[in-house]
Amino acid sequence: LLSVSCLGDCELHTSCGIQKCTTDFVSFTSLLNSALEDFDLEFCKALRAYSVCTYRNAKVCRGNLVYHSAVLGIGDLMTQRNCTKNGPTSSTNSEMTHDPCNYSGHTKVREHQGGEKTSPPTYLFCGLFGDPHLRTFKDHFQTCKVEGAWPLIDNKYLSVQVTNVPVVPGSNATATNKITIIFKSYQDCTDQKVYQAMADDLPAAFIDGTSGGDENTRSLHIVEKVGGKYIEMHARYIGTTVYIRQLGHYLTLAIRMPQELVMAYEESQDLQLCVNGCPSSERIDQSGHLPLPVMGKLLPWGAVSHSRSGYTLETATTKCHEKMLVKDIYFYSCVFDLLTTGDANFTAAAHSALQDVEALHPRKEHWHIFPRSRDDGVGRDSKFFVSLGLLCLILVAY
């Protein structure tokens, strides 16, 4: 867009600082990600800083053609990007070009300053949905009771607590009806913000009534995707994204967070379901193996005082297959939930949970988790589809 070459003219104007102005502008904008929603805002800041730098050099660069080309180029770019002439500017000092409230740029800046290449940040995923089914940061899949309030995440930057209640009488299965998230204060990026969602109350704002930070930085903000049904939270300063959905009378949660921040917790904070999974005493499954709630037989309405389900194994399988073609653990969880509760909303919950994985999980090859015979890790061999006992044997032939 703008030449960084002096084209020999700088030799005639050694006191002109236009090359430094241009180099700083290019250095800063190279750190920007055009896919991010704040790209235009940050690009305009850089243009204004570039303009200020050229203005300071106006006298000494008076006869420099490169200088005049740069001035014209800045004006054209500001018009194209609808940038205002007055407003915040980015620092033109290459040692100060990073935004402390933009986690994604920290690694690039450290690399730029230190001259050594650093590995890009590693992101981890955790999700909770259904009866409830937990996918930990280690990609372990568990089904747990965890009735009452339990911490999903509790570290230096973020706390997430869920409250689970019984779904049907006579079953250990529970589902999430309350989520509380605390974004802890961080430098000048954000004050402490608390968000709380409950069944039938999924607000698009924190409890203080705000929905985000300063419009210029937007280091933390909430986006309402579907009114009262689906919100996203973006914490740019810690590189963290949270999805919360309401499906039926219960809530689901999915989160992506940098590994180095996930691990920033004290020894006393070790009870985190997303980090260490559920305590063994709270597991419904055994190493990922889910017990069949009705062993594939229809429980007729009225046959018992509290019927768990109106689904047979066949009808539950068909219902889940409408939404999910891949017979992974999300598919089996859907069948388990239908047989346990009879609530078709759990089908949508399993499907949405898989969609959230595809949107947030950084490694595509780990999107689908398949049950295995000996552990709950990631596998793809269909001969190990034994985790649901009789259910898997029937589904393999389905």
Sequence and secondary structure as in RCSB ss.txt:
>XXXX:A:sequence
LLSVSCLGDCELHTSCGIQKCTTDFVSFTSLLNSALEDFDLEFCKALRAYSVCTYRNAKVCRGNLVYHSAVLGIG
DLMTQRNCTKNGPTSSTNSEMTHDPCNYSGHTKVREHQGGEKTSPPTYLFCGLFGDPHLRTFKDHFQTCKVEGAW
PLIDNKYLSVQVTNVPVVPGSNATATNKITIIFKSYQDCTDQKVYQAMADDLPAAFIDGTSGGDENTRSLHIVEK
VGGKYIEMHARYIGTTVYIRQLGHYLTLAIRMPQELVMAYEESQDLQLCVNGCPSSERIDQSGHLPLPVMGKLLP
WGAVSHSRSGYTLETATTKCHEKMLVKDIYFYSCVFDLLTTGDANFTAAAHSALQDVEALHPRKEHWHIFPRSRD
DGVGRDSKFFVSLGLLCLILVAY
>XXXX:A:secstr
      TTGGGG TT  HHHHHHHHHHHHTT  TTSTTHHHHHHHHHHHHHHHHHHTTTTTTT HHHHHHHHHHH
HHHHHTT  SSS      GGG   TT GGGHHHHHHHHHSS      EEEEEEETTTEEE TT  EEEB   EEE
EEEESSSEEEEEEEEESSTT   EEEEEEEEEE  BTTTB  EEEEEETTB  SS TTS  BS TTT  EEEEEE
ETTTEEEEEEGGGTEEEEEEEETTEEEEEEEEEHHHHT   GGG   HHHH   GGGBSSBTTB   SSTT    
TTSSSS   S  HHHHHHHHHHH  S SHHHHHHHHHHHHH  THHHHHHHHHHHHHHHH S GGGSS    SS 
SS    GGG  TTTHHHHHHHT 
